[in-house]
Amino acid sequence: MGPFTAEKITDKVYWVGAVDWGVRDFHGYLTSRGSTYNAFLIIDEKVTLVDTVKKPFMKEMLARIASVIPPERIDFIISNHSEMDHTGCLPEIIDLVKPEKVYASSMGRKAIGRHFYFDDDVITAVKNGETISLGESSVTFVETRMLHWPDSMVSYLDTEKIMFSQDGFGMHLASTERYDDQLPSQVLLEEAEKYFANILLPFSPMVTGLMKKLAQLDLDIQLLCPDHGPIWRSDIGGILQRWENWALQKYSLKAVVVYDTMWKSTGYLADAICDGLNSQGISVKVMPLDSSHRSDVATAVLDSGALIVGSPTINGQMFPRVADVLTYLKGLKPKNLIGGVFGSYGWSGEAVKHVEQYLDDMKIPLAAPTLNVNYVPDDDDLAKARELGATVGRELKEKCS
């Protein structure tokens, strides 16, 4: 089946997933460092496979399993999340190994059934808090609905003190290194933050609820095993705390200026706005959309306190890349932001009104009057742009205080 071997992570548990070095897009999210699809094999009286992999990587997973035991010896399969990057090859695996049971949440049972048109008796639904015995070990299931699908749950293996957390606490990062302490901390922070911003941000209230639930359960977690990215063993407390903080979306002395431009006029205004923000001690990230991906904009917005958006008018509309980013951000539902709008136009100038409507729909109040400049900005226009930035900066300092 290929030169792939499992990696032993405890006496009973092996990593049998797959590394996707080439993926660069995940639902419009730029995965510039690739990804992993993690699956885990538990060796006990009941041999258990926790999650599967994206369908093109099935042979890689099977080869890793076969390096430990014949795949046909698998008794149970646990599906923590029904999305296709974790269940894409599930029908083929079920046909091959013919497990006694395939466990999923009640919503997972429905979702998997709809994905693959399974008969009702193929998947066994487990309840929140239910425990199954594997022999020496037991697995307890905890539902985590809408983190980030209705079916999502996590599984806790008691003897090994492992939390299999599906998409929770993961990141898109391809690597031969399997653990957090084997990778540069800055890379981990960047990719974990990007993952939260682009996948979990709309569900921040549920994240806060999950943190409370985990605290009440008081589980001894020695390994935190997500379905994407490295296994957490050295900084479990750190990633839990970061998720808790990101979910709160507190105001911060940071601003994102995102814009597109046709003939540099809107770009000149963006630079002046940046200068005005800097004059108030605000940290600024300027993101021209000809070189900034929507998912990087979302990541920058995650820990910012202000979002200022600029667009020229084209055919009575926003510039297309501005519309793309605002549509994407609107779905992610960022909170606790103040806003600003600016633009340039030749003869009609409707773009800024469309941008204002998007910010209003996102419940981002404008902290300064909108600036809309005809053709190329002169010194007076640039002074107004600088004042727009300074006004937003002053308002942001007041919010943060």
C-alpha positions as CSV (number, residue, x, y, z in Angstrom):
1,M,0.0,0.0,0.0
2,G,3.0,2.3,0.0
3,P,6.0,3.3,2.2
4,F,3.8,4.7,5.0
5,T,4.2,3.7,8.7
6,A,2.2,4.5,11.8
7,E,3.7,6.7,14.5
8,K,3.3,5.5,18.1
9,I,2.2,8.2,20.4
10,T,1.4,6.1,23.5
11,D,1.5,2.4,24.4
12,K,-2.0,2.0,23.0
13,V,-2.4,4.8,20.4
14,Y,-0.8,5.3,17.0
15,W,-1.1,8.2,14.5
16,V,-2.3,6.8,11.2
17,G,-3.3,9.9,9.3
18,A,-2.1,11.5,6.1
19,V,-0.1,14.6,5.2
20,D,-1.4,16.9,2.4
21,W,1.6,18.9,1.2
22,G,-0.2,20.4,-1.8
23,V,-3.6,21.7,-0.7
24,R,-3.8,25.5,-1.0
25,D,-7.6,26.1,-0.7
26,F,-10.1,25.0,1.9
27,H,-13.5,26.5,1.2
28,G,-11.9,29.8,0.1
29,Y,-9.3,29.8,3.0
30,L,-5.7,29.9,1.8
31,T,-3.9,27.0,3.2
32,S,-0.4,28.2,2.3
33,R,1.3,25.6,4.5
34,G,-0.8,22.6,3.4
35,S,-2.6,20.4,6.0
36,T,-2.8,17.0,7.7
37,Y,-5.8,14.7,8.1
38,N,-5.2,13.1,11.4
39,A,-6.6,9.6,12.3
40,F,-5.7,7.5,15.3
41,L,-5.6,3.8,16.0
42,I,-6.3,2.5,19.5
43,I,-5.0,-1.0,20.3
44,D,-7.1,-2.6,23.0
45,E,-9.4,-5.6,23.2
46,K,-11.6,-3.6,20.8
47,V,-9.3,-2.1,18.2
48,T,-10.6,1.3,17.4
49,L,-10.0,3.8,14.6
50,V,-10.7,7.4,15.5
51,D,-11.7,9.3,12.4
52,T,-10.6,8.7,8.8
53,V,-9.1,10.9,6.1
54,K,-9.9,12.7,2.9
55,K,-10.7,10.1,0.3
56,P,-7.6,10.6,-1.9
57,F,-5.5,9.7,1.1
58,M,-7.2,6.5,2.0
59,K,-4.3,4.2,0.9
60,E,-1.9,6.2,2.9
61,M,-4.0,5.8,6.1
62,L,-4.5,2.0,5.4
63,A,-0.8,1.6,4.9
64,R,-0.1,3.2,8.2
65,I,-2.7,1.0,9.9
66,A,-1.3,-2.1,8.2
67,S,2.1,-1.3,9.7
68,V,0.6,-2.1,13.1
69,I,-2.2,-4.6,12.5
70,P,-4.2,-5.9,9.5
71,P,-7.0,-3.3,8.9
72,E,-9.5,-6.1,9.1
73,R,-8.9,-6.4,12.8
74,I,-10.5,-3.0,13.5
75,D,-13.6,-3.6,15.7
76,F,-14.9,0.0,16.2
77,I,-14.7,3.2,14.2
78,I,-15.4,6.6,15.9
79,S,-16.4,9.5,13.7
80,N,-16.1,12.7,15.7
81,H,-17.0,15.0,12.7
82,S,-18.8,14.1,9.5
83,E,-17.1,16.6,7.1
84,M,-15.7,14.9,4.1
85,D,-12.0,15.6,5.0
86,H,-12.6,13.2,7.9
87,T,-15.2,10.8,6.4
88,G,-14.4,10.9,2.7
89,C,-13.2,7.3,2.7
90,L,-15.5,6.0,5.5
91,P,-17.7,3.9,3.2
92,E,-14.7,2.1,1.7
93,I,-13.2,1.6,5.2
94,I,-16.4,0.1,6.5
95,D,-16.7,-2.2,3.5
96,L,-13.1,-3.4,4.0
97,V,-12.9,-3.8,7.8
98,K,-16.6,-4.6,8.5
99,P,-16.5,-3.1,12.0
100,E,-18.8,-4.2,14.8
101,K,-19.8,-0.6,15.4
102,V,-19.4,2.8,13.9
103,Y,-20.0,5.5,16.5
104,A,-21.1,9.1,15.9
105,S,-23.2,11.7,17.6
106,S,-26.9,11.7,16.8
107,M,-26.4,14.6,14.4
108,G,-23.4,12.8,13.0
109,R,-25.4,9.8,12.3
110,K,-27.9,11.9,10.3
111,A,-25.1,13.8,8.4
112,I,-23.1,10.7,7.5
113,G,-26.3,9.0,6.4
114,R,-27.1,11.9,4.1
115,H,-23.5,12.0,2.8
116,F,-23.3,8.4,1.8
117,Y,-27.0,7.2,1.8
118,F,-26.3,4.6,4.5
119,D,-29.0,2.4,5.9
120,D,-30.1,3.5,9.4
121,D,-28.3,0.6,11.1
122,V,-24.8,1.4,9.8
123,I,-24.1,4.2,12.4
124,T,-24.7,3.9,16.1
125,A,-25.5,7.2,17.7
126,V,-23.9,8.0,21.1
127,K,-25.2,10.5,23.6
128,N,-23.4,13.4,25.2
129,G,-21.5,12.0,28.2
130,E,-21.9,8.4,27.1
131,T,-18.9,6.0,27.7
132,I,-18.0,2.8,25.8
133,S,-15.5,0.2,26.9
134,L,-12.6,-0.9,24.6
135,G,-11.3,-3.4,27.2
136,E,-8.7,-1.9,29.5
137,S,-9.6,1.6,28.2
138,S,-12.9,3.5,27.9
139,V,-13.9,6.4,25.6
140,T,-16.3,9.1,26.7
141,F,-18.0,11.3,24.2
142,V,-18.7,15.0,24.7
143,E,-20.9,16.8,22.1
144,T,-19.5,20.1,20.8
145,R,-22.4,21.1,18.5
146,M,-21.6,23.9,16.0
147,L,-17.8,23.6,16.7
148,H,-18.0,23.8,13.8
149,W,-20.8,21.6,12.5
150,P,-24.0,20.4,14.2
151,D,-22.6,16.9,14.5
152,S,-19.2,17.7,16.1
153,M,-18.1,15.9,19.2
154,V,-14.8,15.1,21.0
155,S,-13.7,11.7,22.5
156,Y,-11.7,11.2,25.7
157,L,-9.6,8.0,26.1
158,D,-9.2,7.5,29.8
159,T,-6.1,5.3,30.2
160,E,-4.0,7.4,27.9
161,K,-5.5,10.8,29.0
162,I,-6.0,11.8,25.3
163,M,-8.7,14.1,24.0
164,F,-9.5,13.5,20.3
165,S,-10.8,16.9,19.5
166,Q,-11.8,16.7,15.8
167,D,-11.5,20.2,14.3
168,G,-11.1,21.8,17.8
169,F,-7.7,23.3,18.5
170,G,-6.4,22.4,15.1
171,M,-4.7,24.2,12.2
172,H,-3.9,23.6,8.6
173,L,-0.2,22.7,8.6
174,A,1.6,19.9,6.7
175,S,4.5,18.6,8.6
176,T,6.6,15.5,9.3
177,E,6.8,16.7,12.9
178,R,3.9,15.4,14.9
179,Y,4.0,17.4,18.1
180,D,3.6,21.1,18.9
181,D,7.0,21.3,20.6
182,Q,8.8,20.1,17.5
183,L,7.6,23.1,15.5
184,P,8.4,26.9,15.6
185,S,6.1,28.6,18.1
186,Q,5.5,31.5,15.7
187,V,4.3,29.2,13.0
188,L,2.0,27.4,15.4
189,L,0.5,30.8,16.6
190,E,0.0,32.0,13.0
191,E,-1.7,28.9,11.8
192,A,-3.8,28.4,14.9
193,E,-5.0,32.0,14.8
194,K,-5.7,31.7,11.1
195,Y,-7.7,28.5,11.6
196,F,-9.8,30.1,14.4
197,A,-10.4,33.3,12.5
198,N,-11.6,31.5,9.3
199,I,-13.3,28.4,10.7
200,L,-14.5,29.0,14.3
201,L,-15.1,32.8,14.6
202,P,-18.8,32.6,13.8
203,F,-19.2,30.1,16.6
204,S,-17.3,32.1,19.3
205,P,-20.2,31.9,21.8
206,M,-20.1,28.1,21.5
207,V,-16.4,28.2,22.0
208,T,-16.9,30.0,25.3
209,G,-19.5,27.4,26.3
210,L,-17.1,24.6,25.4
211,M,-14.4,26.1,27.7
212,K,-16.8,26.1,30.6
213,K,-17.9,22.6,29.8
214,L,-14.2,21.3,29.8
215,A,-13.5,23.1,33.0
216,Q,-16.5,21.4,34.7
217,L,-15.5,18.0,33.3
218,D,-12.0,18.5,34.8
219,L,-10.4,16.0,32.5
220,D,-6.7,15.2,32.8
221,I,-5.6,15.9,29.3
222,Q,-2.0,14.9,28.5
223,L,-2.4,14.9,24.8
224,L,-4.8,17.0,22.7
225,C,-5.2,15.4,19.3
226,P,-7.0,17.5,16.7
227,D,-7.9,16.3,13.2
228,H,-5.6,18.9,11.5
229,G,-2.1,19.9,12.5
230,P,0.2,18.8,15.3
231,I,-0.7,17.0,18.5
232,W,-0.5,19.3,21.5
233,R,1.6,17.9,24.4
234,S,3.7,20.8,25.7
235,D,1.3,23.8,25.4
236,I,-2.1,22.4,25.9
237,G,-3.0,25.2,28.4
238,G,-1.7,27.8,26.0
239,I,-3.9,26.7,23.0
240,L,-6.9,26.4,25.3
241,Q,-6.3,29.9,26.7
242,R,-5.8,31.4,23.2
243,W,-9.1,29.9,22.0
244,E,-10.8,31.4,25.0
245,N,-9.3,34.8,24.4
246,W,-10.0,34.8,20.6
247,A,-13.7,33.9,21.3
248,L,-14.1,37.0,23.4
249,Q,-12.9,39.3,20.6
250,K,-12.0,42.1,22.9
251,Y,-11.3,45.6,21.6
252,S,-7.5,46.2,21.0
253,L,-5.3,49.0,19.8
254,K,-5.0,47.5,16.4
255,A,-6.7,48.5,13.1
256,V,-7.0,46.8,9.7
257,V,-7.1,49.1,6.6
258,V,-8.3,46.9,3.7
259,Y,-8.8,48.4,0.2
260,D,-8.6,47.9,-3.5
261,T,-7.6,50.5,-6.1
262,M,-7.8,51.1,-9.8
263,W,-5.4,54.0,-10.4
264,K,-3.9,54.3,-7.0
265,S,-6.2,57.1,-5.7
266,T,-7.9,54.8,-3.1
267,G,-4.4,53.6,-2.2
268,Y,-3.2,57.1,-1.5
269,L,-6.1,57.6,0.8
270,A,-5.3,54.3,2.6
271,D,-1.7,55.5,3.3
272,A,-3.0,58.8,4.7
273,I,-5.5,56.9,6.9
274,C,-2.7,54.7,8.2
275,D,-0.7,57.8,9.1
276,G,-3.6,59.2,11.1
277,L,-4.1,55.9,13.0
278,N,-0.4,55.9,13.8
279,S,-0.6,59.4,15.1
280,Q,-2.8,58.0,17.9
281,G,-0.6,55.1,18.7
282,I,-2.7,52.5,16.9
283,S,-0.9,49.5,15.4
284,V,-2.0,49.3,11.7
285,K,-2.1,46.5,9.1
286,V,-2.7,47.9,5.6
287,M,-4.0,45.2,3.3
288,P,-4.3,46.0,-0.5
289,L,-6.5,43.3,-2.0
290,D,-4.4,42.8,-5.1
291,S,-1.9,41.1,-2.8
292,S,-3.9,40.1,0.3
293,H,-6.0,37.0,0.5
294,R,-9.5,37.1,2.1
295,S,-8.5,34.5,4.7
296,D,-5.5,36.7,5.8
297,V,-7.8,39.7,6.1
298,A,-10.0,37.6,8.4
299,T,-7.0,36.6,10.5
300,A,-5.9,40.2,10.8
301,V,-9.4,41.3,11.9
302,L,-9.5,38.6,14.6
303,D,-7.4,40.6,17.2
304,S,-8.1,44.1,15.9
305,G,-10.4,46.8,17.2
306,A,-11.1,48.7,14.0
307,L,-11.9,47.8,10.3
308,I,-11.5,50.5,7.8
309,V,-12.6,49.6,4.2
310,G,-11.9,51.5,1.0
311,S,-13.1,50.9,-2.6
312,P,-13.2,52.7,-5.9
313,T,-16.5,52.7,-7.7
314,I,-16.8,50.5,-10.8
315,N,-20.1,50.3,-12.7
316,G,-21.9,51.7,-9.8
317,Q,-20.6,49.0,-7.4
318,M,-17.7,48.2,-5.1
319,F,-14.6,46.8,-6.6
320,P,-15.1,43.0,-6.9
321,R,-12.3,42.0,-4.5
322,V,-13.8,44.4,-1.9
323,A,-17.2,42.8,-2.3
324,D,-15.6,39.3,-2.0
325,V,-13.8,40.2,1.3
326,L,-16.8,41.9,2.8
327,T,-19.1,38.9,1.9
328,Y,-16.6,36.6,3.5
329,L,-16.2,38.7,6.7
330,K,-19.9,39.1,7.0
331,G,-20.3,35.3,7.3
332,L,-17.6,35.1,9.9
333,K,-19.5,37.6,12.2
334,P,-16.6,39.4,13.8
335,K,-17.6,41.3,17.0
336,N,-16.4,44.4,18.9
337,L,-15.1,46.4,16.0
338,I,-15.5,50.1,15.0
339,G,-15.3,51.1,11.4
340,G,-14.5,53.6,8.7
341,V,-15.2,53.8,5.0
342,F,-13.4,55.6,2.2
343,G,-13.2,55.5,-1.6
344,S,-12.6,57.3,-4.9
345,Y,-14.7,57.6,-8.0
346,G,-14.8,59.2,-11.4
347,W,-18.5,60.2,-11.9
348,S,-21.0,58.3,-9.8
349,G,-19.4,57.2,-6.5
350,E,-21.8,54.6,-5.2
351,A,-19.2,52.1,-3.8
352,V,-18.9,53.8,-0.4
353,K,-22.6,53.5,0.2
354,H,-22.4,49.7,-0.5
355,V,-19.5,49.4,1.9
356,E,-21.4,51.3,4.6
357,Q,-24.3,48.9,4.2
358,Y,-22.1,45.9,4.7
359,L,-20.5,47.3,7.8
360,D,-24.0,48.2,9.1
361,D,-25.2,44.7,8.4
362,M,-22.1,43.4,10.4
363,K,-23.0,45.8,13.3
364,I,-19.8,47.7,12.9
365,P,-20.5,51.4,13.7
366,L,-18.7,54.1,11.8
367,A,-16.3,56.0,14.0
368,A,-15.7,58.8,11.5
369,P,-17.5,60.3,8.5
370,T,-17.1,58.5,5.2
371,L,-14.6,60.0,2.8
372,N,-15.4,59.8,-0.9
373,V,-12.9,61.6,-3.3
374,N,-13.5,62.5,-6.9
375,Y,-10.6,61.2,-9.1
376,V,-7.1,61.8,-7.7
377,P,-6.9,63.1,-4.0
378,D,-5.2,66.5,-3.5
379,D,-3.5,67.7,-0.3
380,D,-6.8,68.7,1.3
381,D,-8.3,65.2,0.5
382,L,-5.2,63.5,2.0
383,A,-5.5,65.7,5.1
384,K,-9.2,64.6,5.5
385,A,-8.0,61.0,5.1
386,R,-5.4,61.4,7.8
387,E,-8.1,62.9,10.1
388,L,-10.4,60.0,9.4
389,G,-7.7,57.7,10.6
390,A,-6.9,59.9,13.7
391,T,-10.6,60.0,14.5
392,V,-11.0,56.3,14.4
393,G,-7.8,56.0,16.5
394,R,-9.1,58.3,19.2
395,E,-12.4,56.4,19.3
396,L,-10.6,53.1,19.6
397,K,-8.4,54.3,22.4
398,E,-11.6,55.3,24.3
399,K,-13.1,51.9,23.7
400,C,-10.0,50.1,24.9
401,S,-9.8,52.2,28.1
